[in-house]
Amino acid sequence: MQMDPCELSPSYVRSIAPYQPGKPISELARELGLKEENIVKLASNENPRGIGPRTRAAIEAALGDIARYPDGNGHDLKTALSRRYGVETGAIVLGNGSNDVLELVALAFLGPGRSAVYSQHCFAVYPLATQARGARGIAVPAKNYGHDLEAMLAAIDDETYVVWVANPNNPTGTMLRPEALEAFLKRVPERVIVVIDEAYNEYLSPELKPETVKWLRRHPNLVVTRTFSKAYGLAGLRVGYALAHPSVADIMNRVRQPFNVNSIALSAATAALDDMEFVARSFAENLQGLRQIEEGATQIGLEWIPSYGNFITVRVGKANEIFRRLLKRGVIVRPVGGGYQLPEHLRITIGTASENERLLSALAASLKE
């Protein structure tokens, strides 16, 4: 009997369930014979406003050097981030989206015989990155759909080297108060890396934003990750970053692939970082759209988890069935059963006012079907 080459892979890799991205518009159009322009995609927490003119101009200018390798050190973007946050460039790690940066943490600090702590209903990449390194994942039951920091603290054992925290959390949209998060950080052993994933930080109102960058000076075991995929509208270019103690950043950069961020992404992100007017409008319009979906869901008798991101998770009952009914109506959302353990919920990205209205109408009809 011929050997299956799959068996050559470590058992902890073979047992990984691959990440399931949101269904693309083109795929649904092919499957159901729909016109792409009639499909509304609210599945992947993208910015419906696209990008600002300043960012578009930077992308067009970068096309002339597309035959060249990108700056492997990302000098211009790191310099811009350094000015923005008051950290040295040696404290910055760039990634192909913040997912890449999260993987770098796991690659640098996890392995067989080590463990990582994360919450139930956490972002799927945390357990995936942990398992891919052969480390043991410790999933802590959620509290009100969010992180139970006391329980997570108690779950840390002698083998724990990383704690993953998302704030706000995806897919539930829950948020940890700054004072609670800082108190938690003070109590975590210094030998444990604490990752605070702030992919949705730009959607928090100013009074709710933790001063995580300032905490870096007091906590050398802290890693803060952020992305340009959400509020900045650069999901298709894949660029994120980590802010960390220089020695931690150095270790992460040792395992980082050379040229892991492409040249167009570097130029676009550098321009987007300075376009605070675009980010401010994205924040305001997202908040308005969030209220629109909250009110609409309530009117059709649905419960939802209060969200602080650019999405909302709604309880619909038989979520997989409602998901399929919505697809037939040309609306794509995200089921969050499976690893997310929310089989009665759908995660809905906040779209434009007209997209949100289309979603609510399709959802009401799907519930009656």
DAVENGI-V436157 format. One record per helix or strand. SS is the DSSP state (A for helix, B for strand). FROM is the first residue (numbers start at 1). LEN is the number of residues. If there is no record, write none. Layout:
{{SS/FROM/LEN} {SS/FROM/LEN}}
This chain:
{{A/5/4} {A/11/4} {A/25/8} {A/36/3} {B/40/2} {A/53/13} {A/75/11} {A/89/3} {B/92/4} {A/98/12} {B/115/5} {A/124/9} {B/136/5} {B/143/1} {B/146/1} {A/149/7} {B/160/7} {A/178/10} {B/193/5} {A/201/3} {A/206/3} {A/212/4} {B/222/6} {B/240/5} {A/246/10} {A/263/11} {A/276/24} {B/303/3} {B/311/5} {A/319/10} {B/331/2} {B/334/3} {A/338/3} {B/342/8} {A/353/16}}
